[in-house]
């Protein structure tokens, strides 16, 4: 097993990923992951959730505060907005699989009991967590991946990814050794932060409609 004090260039979840078993086995193993230091301050691992036979997998950045506390992805305000946008676009949220590129909440906190502020994971932390996402893709085998935001895009497609350049288009790329179709869009949390929330929401729905059409 990787020691928790491993140097940054040695961060990896690889030794913690079981060689066989479905999503339940992966979820149990991920709960013990110490492949990078993010596990130290997070409440728990937040693994993916949803239909193991889903045609569409949605990949976000990392768990937020509510997700960290509850142990499930996309249960906070951004998740509720995402469910509404999916339904409006013609994708049933209950038939999707949702996960994050990074499975532990990374945050800053001025002092105990103060609000925990989201902090973007580094490329190295995303790479370290990559084996979990590769394992999820191998089990679920989705027909389409919806990439939610720049961090998820960089985790899947490399550091040169720019969501503004390719959002709402169908990409065909090899991801973790598998040919995949992907539709990038913004992360729903960016809609909540937008000065023009309605316009940002309509843009998200438009991108998700492209995804729905690609599945039809």
ZINORBEL-V988854 format. One record per backbone hydrogen bond with DSSP energy under -0.5 kcal/mol. NH is the residue of the N-H (numbers start at 0). CO is the residue of the C=O. E is the energy in kcal/mol with one decimal. If there is no record, write none. Layout:
NH | CO | E
NH | CO | E
This chain:
5 | 2 | -1.8
9 | 6 | -2.4
10 | 7 | -1.6
11 | 34 | -1.4
12 | 127 | -2.3
15 | 12 | -2.2
16 | 12 | -0.7
16 | 13 | -1.3
17 | 15 | -0.5
25 | 21 | -2.1
26 | 22 | -2.9
27 | 23 | -2.2
28 | 24 | -2.2
29 | 25 | -2.7
30 | 26 | -1.3
31 | 28 | -1.6
32 | 29 | -1.7
38 | 35 | -1.2
39 | 36 | -1.9
40 | 37 | -0.5
41 | 37 | -1.3
45 | 102 | -3.0
46 | 44 | -0.7
48 | 97 | -2.6
50 | 95 | -1.5
53 | 50 | -1.7
54 | 94 | -0.6
56 | 143 | -2.4
57 | 96 | -3.0
58 | 56 | -0.5
58 | 145 | -2.7
59 | 57 | -0.5
59 | 98 | -2.6
67 | 63 | -2.6
68 | 64 | -1.7
69 | 65 | -2.4
70 | 66 | -2.7
71 | 66 | -0.6
72 | 46 | -0.6
74 | 71 | -0.5
79 | 75 | -1.9
80 | 76 | -2.2
81 | 77 | -2.3
82 | 78 | -2.4
83 | 79 | -1.9
84 | 80 | -2.4
85 | 81 | -2.8
86 | 82 | -2.3
87 | 83 | -2.1
88 | 84 | -1.8
89 | 85 | -0.9
89 | 86 | -0.7
90 | 85 | -2.9
92 | 90 | -0.6
94 | 91 | -2.0
95 | 92 | -1.4
96 | 55 | -2.0
97 | 48 | -2.9
98 | 57 | -2.5
100 | 59 | -2.3
101 | 60 | -2.0
106 | 104 | -0.5
107 | 116 | -2.5
113 | 110 | -2.1
116 | 107 | -3.1
116 | 114 | -0.5
117 | 115 | -0.5
118 | 105 | -2.3
125 | 121 | -2.3
126 | 122 | -2.5
127 | 123 | -2.3
128 | 124 | -1.6
129 | 125 | -0.7
129 | 126 | -0.9
131 | 128 | -1.4
132 | 128 | -1.1
133 | 129 | -2.7
134 | 130 | -2.0
135 | 131 | -2.3
136 | 132 | -2.5
137 | 133 | -2.1
138 | 134 | -1.8
139 | 135 | -2.9
140 | 136 | -2.3
142 | 54 | -1.7
143 | 54 | -1.8
144 | 180 | -2.5
145 | 56 | -2.9
146 | 144 | -0.6
146 | 182 | -1.6
147 | 58 | -2.9
147 | 145 | -0.7
148 | 146 | -1.1
148 | 184 | -3.3
152 | 148 | -1.9
153 | 149 | -2.5
154 | 150 | -2.2
155 | 151 | -1.9
156 | 152 | -3.3
157 | 153 | -1.7
160 | 157 | -1.7
164 | 161 | -1.3
165 | 161 | -1.0
166 | 162 | -1.7
167 | 183 | -2.7
168 | 165 | -1.3
170 | 168 | -0.7
170 | 181 | -3.4
172 | 179 | -2.2
174 | 172 | -0.6
174 | 177 | -3.3
177 | 174 | -1.8
179 | 172 | -3.4
181 | 170 | -2.6
182 | 144 | -2.5
183 | 168 | -0.6
184 | 146 | -2.8
189 | 186 | -1.8
190 | 186 | -0.8
191 | 187 | -1.4
192 | 188 | -1.2
193 | 189 | -0.7
193 | 190 | -0.8
196 | 194 | -0.6
199 | 195 | -2.2
200 | 196 | -2.6
201 | 197 | -2.5
202 | 198 | -1.9
203 | 199 | -1.9
204 | 200 | -2.5
205 | 201 | -2.3
206 | 202 | -2.1
207 | 203 | -2.5
208 | 204 | -1.9
209 | 205 | -1.4
210 | 206 | -1.5
211 | 207 | -2.4
212 | 208 | -2.6
213 | 209 | -2.0
214 | 210 | -1.2
215 | 211 | -0.8
215 | 212 | -0.7
